[in-house]
Structures are given as C-alpha cells and as structure tokens.
Amino acid sequence: MPAVHLALAVADAFPGTLIALVTAAGLRGREPWPRTADTVKDLEHRVAEGTWHPTDETDPRIASWHTAYRAFGTNPRRIRPSVDALGRRLAKKGSLPRINPAVDAYNAVSVRHGLPAGAFDLGQVTGDVVIRHADGAESFTPLGEPGTVEHPKPGEVVYADAAGVLTRHWNHRDAHRTRVTEDSTRVVFILETVQAERDAGLLETAARDLRDLLAAHTEQTAVSYLSPAQPRATV
C-alpha cells in the first residue's frame, strides 16, 4: 500500500497545510454517474441564472493559494492554482469540462467549495508519493501531452513518486502518467487548503461531498488527512 508524505520543509513553509485524501477502490468509471452529472449541470445552471458565482482571486480561499504560489516562486496570475483556473473557465464559458465521471466529480466539488482538487490513478503510481520542493532534476510530462518533458524549477512545490513528478506548482497541473481514466479502478482524490485554521471544516465537508458522489460507483472509500502534525497517510 503506497503512502503519501508531507515533507518537513513544505510543512514548515506552509504550516496551515491540510490535505484530504479520499481513496476509492473498485471504482467503476464506465457506468453512468447521474448524481455527478446532475451536480455539474446544477452548478452551470446557477451560474447562468446569476444566483451563484465561482470563487476568484478576491476570495480568501483563492488569495491564500496565490500567496503560497508566490512564496515558492510561481506567478499565480500566469500559472494559476487549479481551482482558480477552473472557476475562471466556468465563469467565462458557463460550463465545466466533461472528462469522465470521476474527474467530473472532483471538479464539481472543487469549484463548489473553492478548494483545489486533483487525483492520481494509484495503479500508475510508483512507490510512495511525497509533497516536497523540487530539486530541478526531476522530469514531468503534462496531462494530455505524452510527448512533452518538463523540469520543475528548484524550490517549486510538487507531488512526486519514485518515477517522477505527478503535479507541478503544487496543484496547477497533473501528470499524464497518473491521470484518471474511465478504466482507473483505484484512485486517490486530493482536496487541499493552506489555511487549515480557517478552512478545516470546509475541507471536511468537501471530502464528504466527494465521497458521497463516489459511493455508488466504488466498492470501498476512505478518507484520511495530511497536516504538519500528521505528515503521513497510507492510501
């Protein structure tokens, strides 16, 4: 069973970090997920009506990630946190991307709660996953670009396993290798904040919402948390 670790240097630099890990085993990504589809449509309908708007960089939840990005040397207005980019897309186009049910589920939870979200196919992960600062020598192949190889800058916060980097700029973009597809059967979904004192309750609610969307389409789910006080969890 792989584990996810929060490196001491990242915990020290961002002491308000709290990460929810929602693990799903026996995931069935090729069947219809009507609750997820309805959730996405409802968000889009509320945006069209003007009764709800996605969070933007004026919201403290997004602003805190902009501050974190600047702290490790990334310009968050050029390379945006995932929830910021997703919310901007929804506000501008009026719709969320349809990828597959599992990805659509975490995207919906992300924009609803204003928290970054992502996921890894655990069948494609090599060894443990560590949230750490890059050293500049690692390789990263962006999602959807299997022929591209990038090298994160030293000091950039990344998720990485023994075979390479799984996310760049903490949560800006996922790797192609560990992407979640309709055929992924064991997946860890990730929800994050760097302001646990403010957002812990929100994060727990978001994790429950995601688990509820997954429940009808998986054999087993579990939720665990990473923080500076609890920097390791088995998934």
N, C-alpha and C positions, 0 to 999 in steps of 0.2 A: 504494500500500500504506500503510494507516494505521500510525502508531506509537503506542506507549504510553510516557508520560514520568512519572517520579517527580520532582515539583517539589523544588527545593533546600530550601525551607522545611520540607517534610514529611520529607525525608531528614535534615535537621539535627535536627528534633524527635524523630525516631524512627530513630536510627542503626542499629538492629538489623533494619530492614525488609528482607525478602527475599520476592519475589513470583515465582511460577512462572506463565508464560503458555503454555498448551497450545492451539495453534491447530489447528483441523480444517477442511480444505477438502473440498468434495464430500460433506458429511455427509448421511446417509440416515436421517432421523428417523421415517419412516413404516413401516419394516420392523421385525420383531421383533428385540429385543436380548436373547437368552436369558442371556448371561453377566451382564448388568446385572440382569436380573430375579432370577437366582439369588443374586447378591451381596446384593441388598436383602433377599430372603427369609432368607438365612443370618444377616444381622445381626439381623433381627427374631426369628428362632428362638433365637439365643444370648441375646438379652435375655429372652425368655420363659423360657428354662431357668435364667437367672441365672448363666450362665457368662461373661458379658461385660456391661459397662455403659458407656454413652457418657460421655465426659468432662463434668465440670461445673465450676462456678466454683472448686472447691477444687483443680483440676488446674492446674499451672503454665501449660499451653498456653492455657487459658481466662483464668486470672488475669492473664496478660500483656496480653490484649486489654481486660480490664476497666480495667487501669491506663492503657492508651492512650486508651480512651474518655473516662475522667475527665480526661485531660490536654487533650483538645480540647473539654471542656465538656459531655459527654454522660453521663448517669447510666446505667451499663451494666446495672443491675438493673431499670430501667424500659424502656430501649431496648437490647436485648441484641445482641451480636455474632451473626452468622448461625449459626455452628456451635454456640454456646451455646443459642440458641433451638431449633435443630433437634434437638440432643441431648436437651434437656428434653422436647420433644414425643415423641421415641422412647421415653424412659424412662417417661413418663406413660401414653402411649396404646399402646405396644408396636408401633407401626408408623410407617413413613415415608410421606410423601405420594407418590402416584403422579401425576406431572405429564406427562412424556413421557420417552422413553428417555434423551435427552441430559441433561436436568435430573436424572433419577433417578440417572444415573451419577455426576455430580459431588456430589450429595447423599450418596450412599453412601460415596464416597471421603472427603468432608468429615467425616462422623461417625466413620468407621473410624479416621482419623488425628488427629482432634481439631483440624483446621485449617479456617478459614473458606474457603469456595469460592463462586464465582459464575461468570457467563458473560454475554457480550454477543453478539447477532447482529450480525456485522460489516456485513451488508448494510443495517442501520439506523443505523450509526454515521456521524456527520458529521465528517470531518476526524480529527485526532489525538485521543487520549484522554490526559488529564492527571490524575494523582493530586495533589490540591492542597487548600489551605484555601479554603473558600467565602468569598465577599465579602458574602453576604447578598442579592445582587440576582438570583441565578440561580433558574431555575424547575425543578421536579422533579414528575413525575407518577408516583405509586407503581404498582408492579406490581399489576395487577388492578383499578385504579381510574382508568380513562382519563379520567374527568371531573373528577379532582382535581388541583389545582395547589398545591404547597408551595414554600416558600422556605427552604432550609437557613440555619442561623444562621451569622453571620460566625465564621470560625475552625474550623468543622466540617470534618473531612477528607472529601472527596468524590472520586469519579471523575467527570470531566466531559469532554464533547466540545464542538464549536463550537455545538451546538444546545441544550445544557442539561446538567443533572446526570444521571448514569447510576446512581449509588448515593448513599444518604445514610448518614451516620455511618460512613464508610469501607466497611463491608460489612454493615450492618444490613439494608438493603432495596434491591432493584434497581428500575430504572425500567421502566415499561410499554413504552416505545418500543423498547427494545433487548432485550426479553425473547426467550428462546429457545423456539421452537415446533417442531412436527413438520416444518415447511417450511423451517426455517433450514438453509442449506447451508454457510455459512462462519461459524464461531464461534470466539471466543477464550474459553477457560476459565481461571479465575484461582484460584490457591491462595496463601495468604498466611501469613506469620509476622512478628512484630515482635521476635523473639528468634532471629536467624539463628545466633548462636554456639551456641545450644542445639539449634535445630530444623532446621538446613540439611539434614541427612541425611534427616530425616523428610519434609521438603518434597519433596526429590528422589524419595523412594520413593513418595509420594502422586502426584506428577506422572507417574511411570512407571505406577502402577496405573491412573490415569485414562486415560493414553494407550493402555494395553492394552485397556481397555473400549471405547474409541473405534475402535480399529484396524480391526475387522471391518466397520465401518459408515461408513467415510470413505475418500476417495481418498488423502489425504495428511495427516499430522500432523507437528507440530514443537513443540519445547519451547525456550523462552528464559526468561531471568531478569532481573528488575529489582532493583537494590540501590543504595544511595548511591554505590557505586563504579562502577556501570553503570546509569545512570538512564534509559536509552532503549533500546527494543527495537521492531523492526518486526514487525508481525503480518499 
